[in-house]
């Protein structure tokens, strides 16, 4: 990833004081690249390894990526929010737990320019949004349910956007129907890639 962009991400993350955060990461993958996947925000494993999509959701993601004949080295992966938004809870016994939370709109907006610059650098033919956070940031849709698996043209970005469910959705929706719909979206993505 571009050094200037890395500096911007580091600066924004280190100067952020409104909420507690658990580290930050950069985008990963070749530049330029035909496909750009945009996730929500990094989790614990991502921050530890310094790469997007390396936790449980990342394993699901890679499996499906491989199923359409692609691997991580073929795609660029980034986030809508580059730091890990966290919730800290203290139990009555004094034990502290840290968990992920979705980034707030204000947190997504902190990285608005950074993501736009990364999109320009990567110069993808297609941007795949994973989950509702990048969907709302890069399209006018309100929820993934109304638009997943279809190709849209974003006039502002002058690029195609392909909305998909976040791979972690497979962990929450453990049923055959959801799984086959998710798999079908990947097949549609493969078709879309051959079209443009």
Sine and cosine of phi, psi and omega as CSV:
sin_phi,cos_phi,sin_psi,cos_psi,sin_omega,cos_omega
0.00,0.00,0.53,-0.85,-0.01,-1.00
-0.81,0.59,0.74,-0.68,-0.05,-1.00
-0.87,0.48,-0.62,0.78,-0.01,-1.00
-0.90,0.44,-0.67,0.74,0.03,-1.00
-0.90,0.44,-0.67,0.75,0.02,-1.00
-0.86,0.52,-0.68,0.73,0.02,-1.00
-0.88,0.48,-0.68,0.73,0.00,-1.00
-0.89,0.46,-0.70,0.72,-0.01,-1.00
-0.89,0.46,-0.71,0.71,0.00,-1.00
-0.87,0.50,-0.73,0.69,-0.03,-1.00
-0.90,0.44,-0.74,0.67,0.00,-1.00
-0.87,0.49,-0.72,0.69,-0.06,-1.00
-0.91,0.42,-0.70,0.71,-0.06,-1.00
-0.95,0.30,-0.39,0.92,0.00,-1.00
-0.99,-0.10,0.03,1.00,-0.05,-1.00
-0.99,0.14,0.85,-0.52,-0.07,-1.00
-0.83,-0.55,-0.05,1.00,-0.09,-1.00
-0.91,0.42,-0.61,0.79,0.00,-1.00
-0.68,-0.73,0.26,-0.97,0.10,-1.00
-0.98,0.22,0.64,-0.77,0.09,-1.00
-0.77,-0.64,0.36,-0.93,-0.06,-1.00
-0.90,-0.43,0.85,0.53,0.03,-1.00
1.00,0.00,0.04,-1.00,-0.03,-1.00
-0.52,-0.85,0.29,-0.96,0.04,-1.00
-0.65,-0.76,0.09,-1.00,0.05,-1.00
-0.91,-0.41,0.15,-0.99,0.12,-0.99
-0.93,0.37,0.27,-0.96,-0.09,-1.00
-0.61,-0.79,0.67,-0.74,0.07,-1.00
0.81,-0.59,0.10,-0.99,-0.09,-1.00
-0.91,0.42,0.53,-0.85,0.10,-1.00
-0.74,-0.67,0.83,-0.56,-0.11,0.99
-0.95,0.31,0.15,-0.99,-0.07,-1.00
-0.38,-0.93,0.60,-0.80,-0.04,-1.00
-0.95,0.31,-0.47,0.88,-0.06,-1.00
-0.83,-0.56,0.77,-0.64,0.06,-1.00
-0.86,-0.51,0.86,-0.50,0.09,-1.00
-0.99,-0.13,0.74,-0.67,0.00,-1.00
-0.87,-0.49,0.90,-0.43,0.03,-1.00
-1.00,-0.05,-0.24,-0.97,-0.06,-1.00
-1.00,0.01,-0.94,0.34,-0.02,-1.00
-0.36,-0.93,0.41,-0.91,-0.01,-1.00
-0.94,0.33,0.44,-0.90,0.12,-0.99
-0.95,-0.30,-0.22,-0.97,-0.08,-1.00
-0.86,0.51,-0.78,0.63,-0.05,-1.00
-0.89,0.46,-0.64,0.77,-0.01,-1.00
-0.87,0.49,-0.71,0.70,-0.01,-1.00
-0.91,0.41,-0.66,0.75,0.01,-1.00
-0.88,0.48,-0.65,0.76,-0.05,-1.00
-1.00,-0.08,-0.16,0.99,0.04,-1.00
0.94,0.34,0.41,0.91,-0.02,-1.00
-0.64,-0.77,0.55,-0.83,0.05,-1.00
-0.96,0.28,0.50,-0.86,0.09,-1.00
0.83,0.56,0.86,0.51,0.09,-1.00
-0.87,-0.50,-0.09,1.00,0.03,-1.00
-0.99,0.13,-0.43,-0.90,-0.02,-1.00
-0.86,0.50,-0.72,0.70,0.01,-1.00
-0.88,0.47,-0.56,0.83,0.01,-1.00
-0.90,0.44,-0.59,0.81,0.02,-1.00
-0.91,0.41,-0.70,0.72,0.06,-1.00
-0.86,0.51,-0.70,0.71,-0.03,-1.00
-0.86,0.52,-0.76,0.65,-0.04,-1.00
-0.90,0.44,-0.63,0.78,0.01,-1.00
-0.86,0.51,-0.71,0.70,-0.03,-1.00
-0.96,0.29,-0.55,0.84,0.06,-1.00
-0.88,0.48,-0.72,0.69,0.03,-1.00
-0.89,0.46,-0.55,0.84,-0.05,-1.00
-0.91,0.42,-0.34,0.94,0.06,-1.00
-0.95,-0.32,0.37,0.93,0.13,-0.99
0.99,0.17,0.36,0.93,0.03,-1.00
-0.87,-0.50,0.37,-0.93,0.13,-0.99
-0.76,-0.65,0.12,-0.99,-0.06,-1.00
-0.83,0.55,-0.58,0.82,-0.05,-1.00
-0.94,0.35,-0.20,0.98,0.00,-1.00
-1.00,-0.01,-0.20,0.98,-0.15,-0.99
-0.78,-0.63,0.38,-0.92,0.09,-1.00
-0.96,-0.27,0.71,-0.70,-0.04,-1.00
-0.83,-0.56,0.73,-0.68,0.02,-1.00
-0.59,-0.81,-0.15,-0.99,-0.02,-1.00
-0.77,-0.64,0.29,-0.96,0.06,-1.00
-0.99,0.17,-0.59,0.81,0.06,-1.00
-0.83,-0.56,0.79,-0.62,-0.15,-0.99
-1.00,-0.02,-0.18,0.98,0.10,-0.99
-0.97,-0.25,0.28,-0.96,-0.02,-1.00
-1.00,0.01,0.94,-0.34,0.05,-1.00
-0.96,0.26,0.77,-0.64,-0.05,-1.00
-0.80,-0.61,0.37,-0.93,0.14,-0.99
-0.89,-0.45,0.72,-0.69,0.06,-1.00
-0.92,-0.40,0.84,-0.55,-0.01,-1.00
-0.87,-0.50,0.65,-0.76,0.08,-1.00
-0.91,-0.41,0.80,-0.60,-0.02,-1.00
-0.99,0.14,0.18,-0.98,-0.03,-1.00
-0.88,0.47,-0.42,0.91,0.02,-1.00
-0.99,0.12,0.01,1.00,0.06,-1.00
1.00,0.02,0.13,0.99,0.01,-1.00
-0.99,0.13,0.72,-0.69,-0.03,-1.00
-0.98,-0.20,0.76,-0.65,0.08,-1.00
-0.87,-0.49,0.61,-0.79,0.03,-1.00
-0.89,-0.46,0.79,-0.61,0.04,-1.00
-0.73,-0.69,0.27,-0.96,0.03,-1.00
-0.97,0.24,0.43,-0.90,0.18,-0.98
-0.67,-0.74,0.36,-0.93,0.05,-1.00
-0.93,0.38,0.55,-0.83,0.05,-1.00
-0.92,0.39,0.59,-0.80,0.06,-1.00
-0.97,0.24,0.35,-0.94,0.02,-1.00
-0.82,0.57,-0.65,0.76,-0.01,-1.00
-0.89,0.45,-0.55,0.83,0.01,-1.00
-0.95,0.30,-0.62,0.78,0.07,-1.00
-0.89,0.45,-0.66,0.75,-0.04,-1.00
-0.92,0.39,-0.45,0.90,0.06,-1.00
-0.84,0.54,-0.56,0.83,-0.08,-1.00
-0.97,-0.24,0.24,0.97,-0.06,-1.00
-0.82,0.58,-0.79,0.61,-0.02,-1.00
-0.91,0.41,-0.64,0.77,-0.01,-1.00
-0.86,0.51,-0.74,0.68,-0.01,-1.00
-0.90,0.43,-0.67,0.74,0.04,-1.00
-0.86,0.52,-0.68,0.74,0.01,-1.00
-0.91,0.41,-0.64,0.77,0.01,-1.00
-0.91,0.42,-0.65,0.76,0.04,-1.00
-0.86,0.51,-0.70,0.71,0.02,-1.00
-0.89,0.45,-0.64,0.77,0.02,-1.00
-0.92,0.40,-0.73,0.68,-0.02,-1.00
-0.93,0.38,-0.56,0.83,0.04,-1.00
0.78,0.62,0.82,0.58,-0.08,-1.00
-0.97,0.23,0.42,-0.91,0.13,-0.99
-0.98,0.21,-0.48,0.87,-0.06,-1.00
-0.59,-0.81,0.68,-0.73,0.06,-1.00
-0.94,-0.34,0.84,-0.55,0.03,-1.00
-0.97,-0.22,0.89,-0.46,0.03,-1.00
-1.00,-0.01,0.73,-0.68,-0.02,-1.00
-0.94,-0.35,0.98,-0.19,0.01,-1.00
0.99,-0.12,0.06,-1.00,-0.11,-0.99
-0.95,0.30,-0.53,0.85,-0.08,-1.00
-0.90,0.44,-0.81,0.59,0.05,-1.00
-0.92,0.39,-0.50,0.86,0.03,-1.00
-0.86,0.51,-0.75,0.66,-0.02,-1.00
-0.93,0.36,-0.47,0.88,-0.01,-1.00
-0.97,0.24,-0.56,0.83,-0.13,-0.99
-0.93,-0.38,0.00,1.00,0.08,-1.00
-0.62,-0.79,0.01,-1.00,0.07,-1.00
-0.99,-0.14,0.10,0.99,0.00,-1.00
-0.96,0.29,0.48,-0.88,-0.03,-1.00
-0.99,-0.11,-0.50,0.87,-0.01,-1.00
-0.53,-0.85,0.50,-0.87,-0.09,-1.00
-0.90,0.44,-0.48,0.88,-0.02,-1.00
-0.86,0.51,-0.49,0.87,-0.09,-1.00
-1.00,0.03,-0.14,0.99,-0.16,-0.99
-0.59,-0.81,0.00,1.00,-0.08,-1.00
-0.89,0.45,0.55,-0.83,0.09,-1.00
0.98,0.18,0.17,0.99,0.04,-1.00
-0.83,-0.55,0.43,-0.90,-0.04,-1.00
-0.99,-0.12,0.76,-0.65,0.01,-1.00
-0.80,-0.59,0.46,-0.89,0.06,-1.00
-0.97,-0.25,0.82,-0.57,0.03,-1.00
-1.00,-0.08,0.93,-0.36,-0.07,-1.00
-0.92,0.40,-0.55,0.84,-0.01,-1.00
-0.92,0.40,-0.71,0.70,-0.01,-1.00
-1.00,0.07,-0.26,0.97,-0.09,-1.00
0.83,0.55,0.68,0.73,0.00,-1.00
-0.59,-0.81,0.36,-0.93,0.08,-1.00
-0.99,0.15,0.64,-0.77,0.05,-1.00
-0.84,-0.54,0.71,-0.70,0.00,-1.00
-0.83,-0.55,0.98,-0.21,-0.04,-1.00
-0.97,0.23,0.69,-0.73,0.07,-1.00
-0.70,-0.72,0.36,-0.93,0.14,-0.99
-0.91,0.41,0.47,-0.88,0.09,-1.00
-0.93,0.36,0.64,-0.77,-0.01,-1.00
-0.84,0.54,-0.42,0.91,0.01,-1.00
-0.94,0.35,-0.28,0.96,0.04,-1.00
-0.87,0.50,-0.45,0.89,0.03,-1.00
-0.91,0.42,-0.49,0.87,0.00,-1.00
-0.95,0.30,-0.54,0.84,-0.04,-1.00
-1.00,0.01,-0.47,0.88,-0.03,-1.00
-0.94,-0.35,0.98,0.21,-0.08,-1.00
-1.00,0.07,0.89,0.45,0.09,-1.00
-0.71,-0.70,0.41,-0.91,-0.08,-1.00
-0.85,0.52,-0.66,0.75,-0.07,-1.00
-0.87,0.50,-0.74,0.67,-0.01,-1.00
-0.91,0.41,-0.68,0.73,-0.04,-1.00
-0.87,0.49,-0.70,0.71,-0.04,-1.00
-0.94,0.34,-0.54,0.84,0.07,-1.00
-0.91,0.41,-0.65,0.76,0.01,-1.00
-0.90,0.44,-0.69,0.72,0.02,-1.00
-0.89,0.46,-0.65,0.76,0.01,-1.00
-0.88,0.47,-0.62,0.78,0.04,-1.00
-0.88,0.48,-0.62,0.79,0.04,-1.00
-0.91,0.42,-0.64,0.77,0.04,-1.00
-0.90,0.44,-0.61,0.79,0.03,-1.00
-0.92,0.39,-0.57,0.82,0.04,-1.00
-0.90,0.44,-0.67,0.74,0.01,-1.00
-0.87,0.50,-0.69,0.72,0.03,-1.00
-0.89,0.45,-0.69,0.72,-0.02,-1.00
-0.87,0.48,-0.64,0.77,0.01,-1.00
-0.90,0.44,-0.57,0.82,0.02,-1.00
-0.96,0.27,-0.37,0.93,-0.04,-1.00
-0.99,0.16,-0.59,0.81,-0.14,-0.99
-0.97,-0.25,0.00,0.00,0.00,0.00
